[in-house]
Amino acid sequence: MTIDHFKTLTLSEKLNEIKYHGNIVGPYDRSNEEGGAKVPGDIYEVHDFWVYLSEDEQTVIPSRRCPTIKVIDEGGDKK
């Protein structure tokens, strides 16, 4: 399954895909869109992309990059 196909699924279908094909990467606190408190949840690896799932299982956000991995450039600075 591609990330584009995953985006077209219903919430129930997305939760089933995470349940049966996802591997938990770890906890992740996502920034609130209004700049408020962070929203706790988990990151899952699903097929060839990652998915943020909030603790209340109402927010599902797929991403091509894993937000829990920090990239360090050749100068030693985090990106």
N, C-alpha and C positions, 0 to 999 in steps of 0.2 A: 504494500500500500504506500502511496506517495503522500506527502504532506498536503498537497492540494486536494486529494481525495478525502483525507481525514477532515479537512476543514468543511466539507460538504455534509458530514454526518450529523445526525441529531445528537443532543447531549447524551441520551441513553446509549446510542451506538458508540459514541466516543468513550464513555465509561466502560463499556464491554470490551472495546479494543484495548484500552489500558489494562483492564483486568486480565485478559487472556494473552496479550502479546507485549505487555510492558514490563520493563525491569526497572525497579526503583534505583535512582542514582543517589538521592538524599533529600533532606529538607531544604526548603528555600523560602525566604520571606520576600515576596514581590512588592515593589513599591506601589502604593495606591495611586490611581490616575489623577485624583484631586490633590495629591501631595500630602495626604494624611498619613495615618499609621500604616505600616507595612502589613500585608495580608499573608498569613502563614499558609504553607502548602508543601507540596513535594514535587520533585522533578522525576520524570520517568523517561527512559529511553524506549521508544516505540518504533520498530522497523529502522529506518535510517534518519530519524529526527527525534527531537525531545519534546516533552509535553509538561507544562506546569498544570498541576491540579490543586485547587484550593482545598483547605481542610473541610469545608462544607460541601465540596464536590459540585459547586455551582459554576465555577470558573475553570475553563479548560482552554489553555493557550498553547498551540503548537509553535515550535521554533526550529530553524535549521541549525542553530548554534546552542550549545549547552551553556546556560547562564551560570552554572556553578564552577566552570573552568575559567581561570584567569590566564590570559596569554601574556607571556613575558617576552618583550622584544630583545634584540641582541644587546642593547644598552643596559638591560636589567630592569627596565621600567615596565610596570604593569599597564596593560591596555584595557 
